[in-house]
Amino acid sequence: MQKKNCRFHRPTPAEQTVLREMNLRLLRTPKELRQCDQVLVQEHYLHSAKLVGEQLRYALSWKGQWLAVAAWSAAALHLKARDHFIGWTQEQRRRRLALVVNNSRLYVMADCHYPNLVSRFMRLMLGRLSQDWESTWGHPVALAESFVDPQEYRGTAYKVSGWSQLGGTRGWKRSAVDFYEKHDRPKQVWIRELVKNACGKLRAPELPPAWVKVEQKTAPRCAAQAPQIRSLVQTLRAEVPECRSKHALAYPIAGMLALIALAMFSGVRRGPQDLAEYAATLSQGQLRALGFRLDRHTGQTRCPGITPFRDVLIGVEATAVERALLLWQEQLLGPTQDHLVIVDGKTLRHAHVELVSAVNGQGRWLGTVAVKEGSNEIPAARQLLGQLELAGKTTLADALHTQVETVQQVLFEGGGDYVLTVKENQKTLVQTLATLLTPGKFSPSAHASDSCPDAGAQPQPT
């Protein structure tokens, strides 16, 4: 960065030689990293090389001599100007923040302030930053941010390198996990897109395929508020009986089932280990809303480990849980007038369990049945349809469920209609439908010999 008191001058022939022959190095070895940190601690105006999260360090060199160094690290957790510029939601920011990187340090050696050196240094880094980040940390980056202290620098190097100034910070610094202190030195906020339309892609409902891995690595988090949690717990308490011995009362069955449901809503799928890790992310307020008891030694609300989850999953009555969840869903969303019943089967990849579920046209869950071992989706779907109200509704399903018994159940037993898929490998049915749906003349008299004109035909002029 160019200091305020630095005045521009054209590079001399010797300086032009340096600018032409200098090269960028990604620092990897412990020795190089220590050397870089030592320069930052001794020479940079912050006198600190402490970085947060994922990080990279670069050096600009000529004939073995370092001309400048730079450090990149994880983005700021909360940055109002940046988040407003991107336009993403809080949950998107939480799940996608790793795609943003911070240029946390940039220093030019005291005797190396050549014209255009910093802008060329920045151009070289930006050209390879995402690729280096992916090779080091397993994912690319899409957006760069940085802070400039206006009392020290103008931000000229960022401006000429295509960065945009968004405004300023509010003059607070993070000094602990959830604690900030005011330092009364607001910084300028600068942003640079590393790919075209990066902000639009970051706030889109779905990320580009190359970026999805970032969301997949983000740990699920419970976003439910205490009133919502208490509502679910109350419904489960009324509908699901306790199935465990008295020693488990520190974690009531209703609270455990509510926690499992919240984990499933958040994308947790694998079992007790993941459930315990998810539970550890809950706040004290959320744990209290679940009805868990206090630890008398710490004064904190207890958080269940692996064993309580395993005990609940083994002993609980699944039909009672389903009934409670359906009732809670209706309490939240109200009755529905939707006339579709959509049946589909899914396999829980990590549990090796097949399920057949039904939803309505609005995506509201209607019920689920597990496929019995050694069986398939067809009997499970019929069992599920037998539990649903089908009268006056239309059932939709894929070709697997295009079966005579299934159709008869929907039509005659349930009093509903159906729309089922037919595939080419169902040859007999395909031929029958082709015959029935072949266009032909329609005679009102139902006799081919009737000389009456076709229905809807216009009389010919005479």
Secondary structure, DSSP 4 states (H G I P E B T S, - for coil): --BTT----PPPHHHHHHHHH-EEEE--SHHHHHHHHHHHHHHSTT------SSEEEEEEEETTEEEEEEEEEEPPS--HHHHHHHT--HHHHHHHGGGEEEEEEEEE-TT---TTHHHHHHHHHHHHHHHHHHHHHSS---EEEEEE-TTTB--HHHHHTT-EEEEE--SEEEEETTEEEE-S---EEEEEESSTTHHHHHTSSS--GGGHHHHHHSPP-----HHHHHHHHHHHHHHS---S-GGGTTS-HHHHHHHHHHHHHHT--S-HHHHHHHHTTS-HHHHHHTTPPBPTTT-SBP---HHHHHHHHHHS-HHHHHHHHHHHHHHHH------EEEEEEEEETTTTEEEEEEE-TT--EEEEEEPPTT--HHHHHHHHHHHS--TT-EEEE-GGG--HHHHHIIIIIS--EEEE---TT-HHHHHHHHHHT------TTS-TT--SPPTTPPPPP-
